[in-house]
Amino acid sequence: MRNPLVQLHLAVFLWGFTGVLGRLIHLNEGLLVWYRLLITIITLFFFMYWKGTLQILNGKQIVHLFFAGSIIAIHWVFFYGSIKAANVSIALTCLSSAGLFTALLEPLLNHSKWKLQDIGLGCLGIAGIALIFHFDGHFKLGIVYGLIATLLSVLFSIYNKRIVQSFHPQTMILYELTGGWLCLSILLPVYLWYFPTNQYFPSLPDSGWLVVLSWGCTIIAMDLSFRALKKVSVFTQNLTLNLEPVYGILLAFMIYQENRELGTSFYLGFGLILLSVTLQTWRVVKKKS
């Protein structure tokens, strides 16, 4: 499985499953992410120590990776907040805006020219969002959280693209998620003050799902993603992320019957998201041929 596009699509499928787990786990979004990060860090640390692949980085490298990890940790909080405020389908569909955010932000941050083709393909994802849902009033907060989560995900990918060549994927994951966990540990008391909860510890079933979330949807998925990012562009990665809502929504249909809330507009939007990914994949393959 060395093809970067195959690696990327498998990672996106695993990420699509996180939405289902986010609704299944009863912890609030802040604690859910905190435990997810903690389990992932502990597991990865002992695995790398046992394999003899644990690396000690210098201060500057640690700062860069901790900063990236803080972005992804806050992204996850908003993503699961979107699920709790609305549902899995709303949260995942908002991720379809990643293509447009990337097409606009990457040239701005990297001081390059905007590409009309990229912007046009990114707009298909936005059109998909508009068509999939008639934005009902009770979904507004979930949509706002979902769009913020998407913006943070794009910033994470752009920043990671600059540093991904310098580190082994598992080293990046360990240091970044450690930074994210430390950032969230500092913010969590304030967060819980404003958003109190009655459940601070996961139940036995929640603990099992957190392990699945940490191992399958974090360690394996991020490892595949980082390997793919060394070969594909940030735009291709984030446009392919448009399949995350496709995979996740289909799973939500099967498990939670969320399709009862959707009409013809969903299938039209579904088609636009698939079209945007297909066109970008075709462009990548054509360039290599």
Contacts in CASP RR format, 6 or more apart in sequence:
PFRMAT RR
TARGET T0000
AUTHOR 0000-0000-0000
METHOD contacts of the structure
MODEL  1
MRNPLVQLHLAVFLWGFTGVLGRLIHLNEGLLVWYRLLITIITLFFFMYW
KGTLQILNGKQIVHLFFAGSIIAIHWVFFYGSIKAANVSIALTCLSSAGL
FTALLEPLLNHSKWKLQDIGLGCLGIAGIALIFHFDGHFKLGIVYGLIAT
LLSVLFSIYNKRIVQSFHPQTMILYELTGGWLCLSILLPVYLWYFPTNQY
FPSLPDSGWLVVLSWGCTIIAMDLSFRALKKVSVFTQNLTLNLEPVYGIL
LAFMIYQENRELGTSFYLGFGLILLSVTLQTWRVVKKKS
1 7 0 8 1.000
1 10 0 8 1.000
4 227 0 8 1.000
4 228 0 8 1.000
4 230 0 8 1.000
4 231 0 8 1.000
4 232 0 8 1.000
5 228 0 8 1.000
5 232 0 8 1.000
5 240 0 8 1.000
5 281 0 8 1.000
5 284 0 8 1.000
7 224 0 8 1.000
7 225 0 8 1.000
7 227 0 8 1.000
7 228 0 8 1.000
8 224 0 8 1.000
8 225 0 8 1.000
8 228 0 8 1.000
8 232 0 8 1.000
8 236 0 8 1.000
8 237 0 8 1.000
8 240 0 8 1.000
9 240 0 8 1.000
9 243 0 8 1.000
10 221 0 8 1.000
10 224 0 8 1.000
11 220 0 8 1.000
11 221 0 8 1.000
11 222 0 8 1.000
11 224 0 8 1.000
11 225 0 8 1.000
11 228 0 8 1.000
12 240 0 8 1.000
12 241 0 8 1.000
12 243 0 8 1.000
12 244 0 8 1.000
12 247 0 8 1.000
13 243 0 8 1.000
13 247 0 8 1.000
14 216 0 8 1.000
14 217 0 8 1.000
14 220 0 8 1.000
14 221 0 8 1.000
14 224 0 8 1.000
15 217 0 8 1.000
15 221 0 8 1.000
15 241 0 8 1.000
15 244 0 8 1.000
16 92 0 8 1.000
16 217 0 8 1.000
16 244 0 8 1.000
16 245 0 8 1.000
16 247 0 8 1.000
16 248 0 8 1.000
16 251 0 8 1.000
17 217 0 8 1.000
17 247 0 8 1.000
17 248 0 8 1.000
17 251 0 8 1.000
18 79 0 8 1.000
18 213 0 8 1.000
18 217 0 8 1.000
19 79 0 8 1.000
19 80 0 8 1.000
19 83 0 8 1.000
19 88 0 8 1.000
19 91 0 8 1.000
19 92 0 8 1.000
19 248 0 8 1.000
19 251 0 8 1.000
19 252 0 8 1.000
20 88 0 8 1.000
20 248 0 8 1.000
20 251 0 8 1.000
20 252 0 8 1.000
20 255 0 8 1.000
20 256 0 8 1.000
21 209 0 8 1.000
21 212 0 8 1.000
21 213 0 8 1.000
21 217 0 8 1.000
22 32 0 8 1.000
22 80 0 8 1.000
22 83 0 8 1.000
22 88 0 8 1.000
22 213 0 8 1.000
23 83 0 8 1.000
23 84 0 8 1.000
23 87 0 8 1.000
23 88 0 8 1.000
23 252 0 8 1.000
23 256 0 8 1.000
24 209 0 8 1.000
25 32 0 8 1.000
25 202 0 8 1.000
25 206 0 8 1.000
25 209 0 8 1.000
25 210 0 8 1.000
25 213 0 8 1.000
26 199 0 8 1.000
26 202 0 8 1.000
26 203 0 8 1.000
26 206 0 8 1.000
27 35 0 8 1.000
27 197 0 8 1.000
27 199 0 8 1.000
27 202 0 8 1.000
27 206 0 8 1.000
28 84 0 8 1.000
28 195 0 8 1.000
28 197 0 8 1.000
28 199 0 8 1.000
29 76 0 8 1.000
29 77 0 8 1.000
29 78 0 8 1.000
29 79 0 8 1.000
29 80 0 8 1.000
29 81 0 8 1.000
29 83 0 8 1.000
29 84 0 8 1.000
30 77 0 8 1.000
30 80 0 8 1.000
30 184 0 8 1.000
30 188 0 8 1.000
30 191 0 8 1.000
30 195 0 8 1.000
31 188 0 8 1.000
31 192 0 8 1.000
31 197 0 8 1.000
31 199 0 8 1.000
31 200 0 8 1.000
32 80 0 8 1.000
32 210 0 8 1.000
33 73 0 8 1.000
33 76 0 8 1.000
33 77 0 8 1.000
33 80 0 8 1.000
33 184 0 8 1.000
34 181 0 8 1.000
34 184 0 8 1.000
34 185 0 8 1.000
34 188 0 8 1.000
35 202 0 8 1.000
35 210 0 8 1.000
36 76 0 8 1.000
36 210 0 8 1.000
36 213 0 8 1.000
36 214 0 8 1.000
36 218 0 8 1.000
37 73 0 8 1.000
37 177 0 8 1.000
37 180 0 8 1.000
37 181 0 8 1.000
37 184 0 8 1.000
38 181 0 8 1.000
39 210 0 8 1.000
39 211 0 8 1.000
39 214 0 8 1.000
40 173 0 8 1.000
40 177 0 8 1.000
40 214 0 8 1.000
40 215 0 8 1.000
40 218 0 8 1.000
40 219 0 8 1.000
41 174 0 8 1.000
41 177 0 8 1.000
41 178 0 8 1.000
41 181 0 8 1.000
43 214 0 8 1.000
43 215 0 8 1.000
43 219 0 8 1.000
44 170 0 8 1.000
44 173 0 8 1.000
44 174 0 8 1.000
44 177 0 8 1.000
44 219 0 8 1.000
45 54 0 8 1.000
45 174 0 8 1.000
48 54 0 8 1.000
48 170 0 8 1.000
48 171 0 8 1.000
48 174 0 8 1.000
53 168 0 8 1.000
53 170 0 8 1.000
53 171 0 8 1.000
54 174 0 8 1.000
55 168 0 8 1.000
55 171 0 8 1.000
57 65 0 8 1.000
57 167 0 8 1.000
57 171 0 8 1.000
57 175 0 8 1.000
61 166 0 8 1.000
61 167 0 8 1.000
61 175 0 8 1.000
62 175 0 8 1.000
64 163 0 8 1.000
65 163 0 8 1.000
65 167 0 8 1.000
65 172 0 8 1.000
65 175 0 8 1.000
65 176 0 8 1.000
65 179 0 8 1.000
66 175 0 8 1.000
66 176 0 8 1.000
66 178 0 8 1.000
66 179 0 8 1.000
66 180 0 8 1.000
66 182 0 8 1.000
66 183 0 8 1.000
67 159 0 8 1.000
68 156 0 8 1.000
68 159 0 8 1.000
68 160 0 8 1.000
68 163 0 8 1.000
68 176 0 8 1.000
69 156 0 8 1.000
69 176 0 8 1.000
69 177 0 8 1.000
69 179 0 8 1.000
69 180 0 8 1.000
69 183 0 8 1.000
70 179 0 8 1.000
70 180 0 8 1.000
70 183 0 8 1.000
71 152 0 8 1.000
71 155 0 8 1.000
71 156 0 8 1.000
71 159 0 8 1.000
72 152 0 8 1.000
72 153 0 8 1.000
72 156 0 8 1.000
72 176 0 8 1.000
72 177 0 8 1.000
72 180 0 8 1.000
73 177 0 8 1.000
73 179 0 8 1.000
73 180 0 8 1.000
73 181 0 8 1.000
73 183 0 8 1.000
73 184 0 8 1.000
74 152 0 8 1.000
74 183 0 8 1.000
74 184 0 8 1.000
75 149 0 8 1.000
75 152 0 8 1.000
75 153 0 8 1.000
75 156 0 8 1.000
76 149 0 8 1.000
77 184 0 8 1.000
77 191 0 8 1.000
78 145 0 8 1.000
78 146 0 8 1.000
78 148 0 8 1.000
78 149 0 8 1.000
78 152 0 8 1.000
79 91 0 8 1.000
79 145 0 8 1.000
79 146 0 8 1.000
79 149 0 8 1.000
80 91 0 8 1.000
81 91 0 8 1.000
81 142 0 8 1.000
81 145 0 8 1.000
81 146 0 8 1.000
82 90 0 8 1.000
82 91 0 8 1.000
82 94 0 8 1.000
82 142 0 8 1.000
82 143 0 8 1.000
82 145 0 8 1.000
82 146 0 8 1.000
82 149 0 8 1.000
83 90 0 8 1.000
83 91 0 8 1.000
85 141 0 8 1.000
85 142 0 8 1.000
85 145 0 8 1.000
86 138 0 8 1.000
86 139 0 8 1.000
86 141 0 8 1.000
86 142 0 8 1.000
86 143 0 8 1.000
86 145 0 8 1.000
87 252 0 8 1.000
87 256 0 8 1.000
87 258 0 8 1.000
87 261 0 8 1.000
88 248 0 8 1.000
88 249 0 8 1.000
88 251 0 8 1.000
88 252 0 8 1.000
88 256 0 8 1.000
88 258 0 8 1.000
89 132 0 8 1.000
89 133 0 8 1.000
89 245 0 8 1.000
89 249 0 8 1.000
89 252 0 8 1.000
89 258 0 8 1.000
89 261 0 8 1.000
89 262 0 8 1.000
90 133 0 8 1.000
90 139 0 8 1.000
90 142 0 8 1.000
90 143 0 8 1.000
90 146 0 8 1.000
91 142 0 8 1.000
91 145 0 8 1.000
91 146 0 8 1.000
91 149 0 8 1.000
92 244 0 8 1.000
92 245 0 8 1.000
92 248 0 8 1.000
92 249 0 8 1.000
92 252 0 8 1.000
93 128 0 8 1.000
93 129 0 8 1.000
93 132 0 8 1.000
93 133 0 8 1.000
93 245 0 8 1.000
93 249 0 8 1.000
94 129 0 8 1.000
94 142 0 8 1.000
94 143 0 8 1.000
94 146 0 8 1.000
94 147 0 8 1.000
94 149 0 8 1.000
94 150 0 8 1.000
94 245 0 8 1.000
95 146 0 8 1.000
95 149 0 8 1.000
95 150 0 8 1.000
95 153 0 8 1.000
95 241 0 8 1.000
95 242 0 8 1.000
95 244 0 8 1.000
95 245 0 8 1.000
96 125 0 8 1.000
96 126 0 8 1.000
96 128 0 8 1.000
96 129 0 8 1.000
96 242 0 8 1.000
96 245 0 8 1.000
96 273 0 8 1.000
97 125 0 8 1.000
97 126 0 8 1.000
97 129 0 8 1.000
97 147 0 8 1.000
97 150 0 8 1.000
98 150 0 8 1.000
98 153 0 8 1.000
98 154 0 8 1.000
98 238 0 8 1.000
98 239 0 8 1.000
98 241 0 8 1.000
98 242 0 8 1.000
99 118 0 8 1.000
99 121 0 8 1.000
99 122 0 8 1.000
99 125 0 8 1.000
99 154 0 8 1.000
99 235 0 8 1.000
99 238 0 8 1.000
99 239 0 8 1.000
99 241 0 8 1.000
99 242 0 8 1.000
99 276 0 8 1.000
100 119 0 8 1.000
100 120 0 8 1.000
100 122 0 8 1.000
100 123 0 8 1.000
100 125 0 8 1.000
100 126 0 8 1.000
101 150 0 8 1.000
101 151 0 8 1.000
101 154 0 8 1.000
101 238 0 8 1.000
102 118 0 8 1.000
102 122 0 8 1.000
102 154 0 8 1.000
102 157 0 8 1.000
102 158 0 8 1.000
102 234 0 8 1.000
102 235 0 8 1.000
102 238 0 8 1.000
102 239 0 8 1.000
103 114 0 8 1.000
103 115 0 8 1.000
103 118 0 8 1.000
103 119 0 8 1.000
103 120 0 8 1.000
103 121 0 8 1.000
103 122 0 8 1.000
103 235 0 8 1.000
104 114 0 8 1.000
104 119 0 8 1.000
105 154 0 8 1.000
105 155 0 8 1.000
105 158 0 8 1.000
106 112 0 8 1.000
106 154 0 8 1.000
106 158 0 8 1.000
106 234 0 8 1.000
106 235 0 8 1.000
107 113 0 8 1.000
107 114 0 8 1.000
107 115 0 8 1.000
109 158 0 8 1.000
110 158 0 8 1.000
117 283 0 8 1.000
118 235 0 8 1.000
121 239 0 8 1.000
121 276 0 8 1.000
121 279 0 8 1.000
121 280 0 8 1.000
122 239 0 8 1.000
122 276 0 8 1.000
124 272 0 8 1.000
124 273 0 8 1.000
124 275 0 8 1.000
124 276 0 8 1.000
124 279 0 8 1.000
125 242 0 8 1.000
125 272 0 8 1.000
125 273 0 8 1.000
125 276 0 8 1.000
127 269 0 8 1.000
127 272 0 8 1.000
128 268 0 8 1.000
128 269 0 8 1.000
128 270 0 8 1.000
128 271 0 8 1.000
128 272 0 8 1.000
128 273 0 8 1.000
129 269 0 8 1.000
131 265 0 8 1.000
131 266 0 8 1.000
131 268 0 8 1.000
131 269 0 8 1.000
131 272 0 8 1.000
132 262 0 8 1.000
132 265 0 8 1.000
132 266 0 8 1.000
132 268 0 8 1.000
132 269 0 8 1.000
132 270 0 8 1.000
133 139 0 8 1.000
133 262 0 8 1.000
133 265 0 8 1.000
133 266 0 8 1.000
134 265 0 8 1.000
135 143 0 8 1.000
153 238 0 8 1.000
153 241 0 8 1.000
154 238 0 8 1.000
157 229 0 8 1.000
157 234 0 8 1.000
157 237 0 8 1.000
157 238 0 8 1.000
158 234 0 8 1.000
160 172 0 8 1.000
160 226 0 8 1.000
160 229 0 8 1.000
161 229 0 8 1.000
161 233 0 8 1.000
161 234 0 8 1.000
163 172 0 8 1.000
164 172 0 8 1.000
164 226 0 8 1.000
164 229 0 8 1.000
164 230 0 8 1.000
165 230 0 8 1.000
167 175 0 8 1.000
169 222 0 8 1.000
169 223 0 8 1.000
169 226 0 8 1.000
169 227 0 8 1.000
170 219 0 8 1.000
170 223 0 8 1.000
172 226 0 8 1.000
173 218 0 8 1.000
173 219 0 8 1.000
173 222 0 8 1.000
173 223 0 8 1.000
173 226 0 8 1.000
177 218 0 8 1.000
202 210 0 8 1.000
225 237 0 8 1.000
228 237 0 8 1.000
229 237 0 8 1.000
232 284 0 8 1.000
235 280 0 8 1.000
236 280 0 8 1.000
236 281 0 8 1.000
236 284 0 8 1.000
239 276 0 8 1.000
239 277 0 8 1.000
239 280 0 8 1.000
240 277 0 8 1.000
240 280 0 8 1.000
240 281 0 8 1.000
242 273 0 8 1.000
242 276 0 8 1.000
242 277 0 8 1.000
243 273 0 8 1.000
243 274 0 8 1.000
243 277 0 8 1.000
245 273 0 8 1.000
246 270 0 8 1.000
246 273 0 8 1.000
246 274 0 8 1.000
249 258 0 8 1.000
249 270 0 8 1.000
252 258 0 8 1.000
253 259 0 8 1.000
259 266 0 8 1.000
END
